[in-house]
Amino acid sequence: MKREEKNMLSRQKIIENATKEFSQQGYGLSSVNTICSTGKISKGILYHYFKDKDQIYLTCIKECFDNLTNYLKENTSLDTNNVKEC
């Protein structure tokens, strides 16, 4: 496995575990320690990819938003014939 692939997998593992933690505990009660322990991720690796808890949280929010946006684009259509101009 190439270094780039390994880096991408490590970063994705952090995001997945952090998303679970934030969704279960909310931002205030979630902790970097729990993200690391449940995902078997070292703190050093986590802080290699992310500056702090805020950056992890914002990355998780962005990824969720991007996934939702992509899902909506793929699964909905806009019928411009029924759109009224203001």
C-alpha positions, 0 to 999 in steps of 0.5 A: 500500500502506498503512503498516500493510500495509508494516509487517506485511510488513517484520516478517514478512520479518524473522521468516521470515529469522530462522526460517531462520537459527535453524533452520540455525544454532541460537540460539548460532551465528545472527547478526543480521548474517546475518539482515539480509544474507540477507533484504536487511533493514537493521539499523535496520528490524530493530531498529525491530521487535525489541529484540534477538536474544532477542526475535526468537528468542522471536517465531520460536518463538511463531510456530512454536508457534502454526502447529503448534497451529493445524495440529493443531486443524485436522487432528486430532480428539479422540474424547472417547468413548475418553478415560478419566477418571482 
